[in-house]
Amino acid sequence: MEPTRKSSRGRPAALRRYAPVALVAVVAVAAVALVGRGDDGGSGSGPEGTATAKELIRSGPMTPAKAKLLGRTVDFGPGCDTETGRIKVPAVYAPPCVEPFTGDNGGATAPGVTADTIEVVAYLMPPELDPLQAAVISGAGAELGLDAIKETSERYGEYFAAHYETYGRKVRLRWYEATGSARDAAKAKADALAIASMKPKPFAVFGGPSQAPEFADQLAAEHILCLGGCSLATPERFSAERQPYLWGSGPSPEQAATMAAEMIGKLFKGRAEHAGDPAFRRRERVYGLLHYGTPDGRQRDLFETLRDQLASRGVKLATDVEYFLDIAKAQENARTVISKLKAARVTTVIFTGDPLMPIYFTKEATAQEYFPEWIIGPSVLADTTVFARQYDQRQWAHAFGLSLPAARSAPENGESYRVYKWQFGEKPPSNVYSVIYPEPQILYTGIHLAGPRLTPETFRDGLFRYPVTGGGPTTPTVSRGRHGIWPGIDRFGSDDVTLIWWDPEATGPSEIGDVGKGMYQYADHGRRYRPGKWPTHVPGLFDRSRSTALFDEIPAGSAPPDYPSPAGG
């Protein structure tokens, strides 16, 4: 991740988001109020959230939006597409152009930042620290080799450094291997302290232990940014109290819960018509919520938001069953969970949680001859084909619900694959490139739009300056800050969802390229819905003629711009 240039404009160049095993993821930091500094990239005119959109643009680096506000004509250099106002890379999520940098970048503006470097550490979970979980994931075909993950991450850094502005600094990427499992709180805190003690101290960290928030908490206390999978599934309150240090790529759990409740309240009342048990299909739905929890109760906010939002839409829960992610006791716990749902006469299970436990829940449901509807609520990767193929297919044939990621397309059409191939002329070394990519993408976008005086606060303002982007089937809407999509300040990433259903007969590649039977279908061909925009009917549910499992071509409105490849292909 070390570019050999001072500016990113046309000169030669030198990330859920987690190591694949990490799958489920301090006192409040006061926001620093800085006076806007014109072109030097200072923060907005007040604490977090008080600056207006125009104030944020005015206080940041020179962009086409700022030039328009100031009535100036600016040469943004050969790396800028003057028609779109964004940098010339084949990515829908390319950031706005900034004026090529020359001059003083402020030097050591924050811990981990000097006049020449930005220190970043990538956290890796060695498979041997959680062998049961690793075995399940590798059995699904995911690449657990750390060497391939490292190489892919470093090459993405070269791509971003070649095209994004870093104001004369190079990002230096170092690696840290976990000393404990994903749920070991003491080791997680110790790892965070060890990272903070590294010389030089890092500005940011990619990834972290998925079930130990003590890691992110300690990094925030040390004033270190925690990006992507580091803050996976972080409740809003936890994130807000640790700003401006935690930045994920998806919606918050509460945002996802709000969209799920709207979907269920508008679409899935009445009879349990999609249940596997014919007797259930003749009955009015009886809802049960099966939800992931932790011993410290940090997922309580998600559960309460979903419960309250469902109640506000007339959806009453007959029961709720909390479970913990413990693979060693998974089958035993699944037996208890299914027994409780059956006892409550639940026809419709609303699932919110991780991608591994449904393997055990669905097998146990079939063993107990219990065939309900399965509504997929807010989840981490349970809406991916690579994991759903491992679920009991007699059960999952009756699964449908909310999906957060982009609708799937051919690998070469996905942004993470496309920009790598465009830059280097070959496919990424690791087959989990799509979960590696978001972390450097967040980092470089924040740096690019922060301006030369890089601090955690100006990084935050850089992310808030990024315009609302996306909205097509394969390009989810992404924004942060105040853009009117969510009330108040949105510190998270994507803002819309789509409706999916499981088709056990569909054949094609999984997210990691394994061809097999069973795929998610996207109802209404992957149309996405922002909060407050769900209709009362979505065509295509359990209807192949009005659904799409995989886009062979990029759908209209989602196509990226096309530019000559640096690799010459």
ABEGO torsion letter per residue (X at the ends): XBBABABABGBBBXXXXBBAABABXXBBBBBBBBBBAEAAGBBBABBBGABBAAAAAAABBBBAAAAAAAGBBBBAEAABBAAAGBBBBBBAABBBBBBBBBEBAGEBABBGBBAABBBBBBBBBBAAABAAAAAAAAAAGBBABAAAAAAAAAAAAAAAAAABBAGGBBBBBBBBBBABBAABAAAAAAAAAAAAABOBBBABBBEEBAABAAAAAAAAAAGBBBBEAAABGBBAAAAAAAOAABBBABBBAAAAAAAAAAAAAAABBEBBAABABAAAAABBBBBBBBBBBBAAGAAAAAAAAAAAAAAAAGBBBABBBBBBBBAAAAAAAAAAAAAAAAAAGBABBBBBEBAAAAAAAAAAAAAAGBBBBBBBBBBBGAABAAAAAABBAAAAAABBEBBABBBBBBAAABAAAAAAAAAAGBBBABAAAAAAAAAAAAAAAAAAAAEABBBAAAAAAAAAABBBBEGBAABBBBBBEBAGABBEBBABBBABBBBBBBBAABBEBBAAGBBBBEBBBBBGGGBBBBBGABBABBBGBGBAAABBABBABBBBGABBBBBBBAAGX
